[in-house]
């Protein structure tokens, strides 16, 4: 698959439906894959932290989770077709899992959130087998989560630890597995559990989902400072290419 290099991060040139189809193909073939949906904040962190950049480069696919990434690709002359968000991919993969009786594992969030996510899956996707789960509060250096996942043998592993923890965790453990789609889904468990509301479709269509989240969680304002810094560095990359 072709890529767009944005500040050192290789974004896959793909759209939502193509990615979902490809991930289903990996499951059918008992292959493993590692999916990151990255926004400007993730790109800026990777630019600053070499170890995190190395984790991103372990991914099979990195998609544009944010209109800022799509616009940056246009500026750099290799257009990414659309946003491909972790939440949207997760919902489509749950539909496929229900249709094909896939086995899934849930990693991340609070324990009470996991309970609500499982209830939601049982209600709306009754043919999915939730073969295991673990909350996101564990000792990084002293746990048996990867061994538990291998024992459960899931087809899909949804990792909702938030950036950079989720990407680093998968990158550190992916070599232990021979199969399974590992998908970084950020705060998607909170949305499915009803603890956080996603922006209405009208806001999403106007590319204002980031602003809706800021209104819901004003403490995110410091994280939003990554956006102007991202724009500045993308413009610098564009200028360097044109010299």
N, C-alpha and C positions, 0 to 999 in steps of 0.2 A: 504494500500500500504506500502511495506517495505521501510526503510530509511537507509541512510548512514549518520552517525554523523560526521561532519567535523568541528572541533573547536566549537562545540556546536550548529551548524546549521544542522537541519535534511533535507537532500536532498532526494527527492523521487527517488526511483529506477524505472525509466521509460524512454521510448524513445519518440521521437517526435510524431510518429503516434499514439501511445497508449495514450499519453496525450491529443492530439487533439480529439481523439475518446471519451475519458472520459469527456472532457469539453462539447462536443456536447451532450453527455448523460445528463449532468447536466442541459443544456438548455432545452432539450426535457422534462425533468421531473420538470421544473420550480424550480430548486434548485439553491442555491448560492454557489460560490466557489471563492477562492482568490489565484491567481497564481503569484509567484515571480520567476524570472529567475535571479539567483545570481552568481556573479563572485567573485574572490578572494578579490577584493576591498570591496565588500559588506560584506563578511565574516569577514574581519579584522575590519571594522567599528562596526559590531555587537559584536565582541569580546571586543571592547573597550567601547561600549555604551550599558548599560543594557537595557535602554528603547527601543533602536532599536532592540536588540535581542528579546525582548518581542513582538515587531511588527512582526518580521519574524516568530515567533512561532504561530502567529494567522493564518498563511497561510494554505490553503488546500494542496497546492503543492509548493515545492521549487525545481527548476531544475538547472542543471549545465550550466550556460551561460559563458562558458570559458573552454578551454582545461586544465587549471590549476586545476580546480575542478575535472575533470575526472581523471587526473593523481593522484591527492591526494587520490581519492577513491580507486584507484588500490594499492597505497602504503599502505592504511589502510585495504586492504583485502576484501572490498566489492565493486566491480566494478560498477560504473554507466555506462550504455551502450553507451552513446553518449552525445554530447552537445545538449541542447535544448534551443535555444535562443528566447528572447522576440520577435524579428523581425520576425523570421521564424514562430513562433506560431501565431503571429498576421496575417500574410499573409494567413496561412491556415484557420484561423477562419474567415477571410473576405471571402474566397472562400465558406465556409460553410454557412456563413450568406447570401451570394448572392443566393446560391442554395435554402435555406430555408426561404428566405424573413425575416431574423432576423432584430431586431431593435438594433441599436448601439448608444453609447454615447462616445464622444471624450473629454478627459480632459487633458490639458497640452499644452506646447509650446507657441510660440507667436501667436497672432491673425492672422497675415498674413500667418503663416505656416498652421494653421487650415483651412484657406480658400483653400489653395492648396491641403491639404489632402482631403477635401470634394470634390473638383473638380476631383481628382484622383479616389475616390470611385465612384462618379457618372458616370465616364467614363468607368471604368473597372469592377465595381460591381453594375450594374444599379438596381438590385432588392433589394439592402440593403436599409433599412430605417434609415437614420441618424436623430435620434429624438432629438438630442441636443448636445451642445458642450460648453466648457468654456476654455479660455486660462489658462496658468499656473501661472498667476500673479494676485494673489488675497490675501486678508487679511485672514490669517489662522483662526483667531478667530472671524471674522465677515463676514460670507458669507452664502449663501443659496444653495450652490451647491448640497449638499446631498438631500435636499428637492426637488430641480429641477430634479435630477436624478430619485428620487422615483416617481415624477409626470409623467415623460416621460416613465417610466417602460421599460427600455431597456433590451435586452437579454445579451448583451455584453457591458462592460464598459472598454475602453482602457485608461489606466492612464499613461501619459507620462510626469511626473513631475520630473523624475530623482531621483536617490537614494541620500539620504534616504527619501526624501519627499513623493514619491509615495507610498512606503510601509507603512510609518507612517500614511498617509492620509487614506488609505484603512483600516488599522488596527483600526483606531480611529472611523470609520464610518460603518464598515461592519455589526455590530449588528443591524443597523437601517433597513437593507434590508432583504427581505424574498426570493429574487431570483436575478439572474444575475451573470455572470462570470466576475470578476474583474481581469484584466490582466495588470501587470506592464510591460511597453514596452520601458522605457527609452527614447532614442533618435530616436525611430522608426518613429515618425511623420516627423522629419527632413529628414530622408532618403526617405520616401514616397513622400514628398514635393519636393524632388530634391535639397535640400539645403546642404545635406551631402551625399557623395558617400560611398556605402558599398564596402568592399574589394572584388576584383574579386574572382571568385570561386577557381582559382588556389591558391590564397593566403589563402583562407579559408581551402582548403584541406590540406595545409601544416601547419595549425594551426598558421598562421601569421596574422590573422585579427587584433589582438591587435597592431601589429607593423605598419600595414597600417593606422590604426586610429591615431597612434602617429605621423606618417609622415604628415597626413592631419592636425592634431591639436597638434603641438609641445607643447602647454601649458599643455597638459595632462601628461607631464613627471613626475610631482610630484605625480600624482595619481598612476603612474606605480611603485612607490617605495613600494606599498603594496605587490607587487608580491614576492620579496625576503623575506619579513617579513612573508608572508603567508607560503612560503615553509619551513622556519625555524620552525614555530609553528606546521605545519603538521608533520614534522619529530619528533619534541618533543612529539606530541601525539602518534606517532607510537612507539617511545621508551618507553613511559610510559605504553602502552598496553602490551609490550613484557616483562616488568619486573615482 
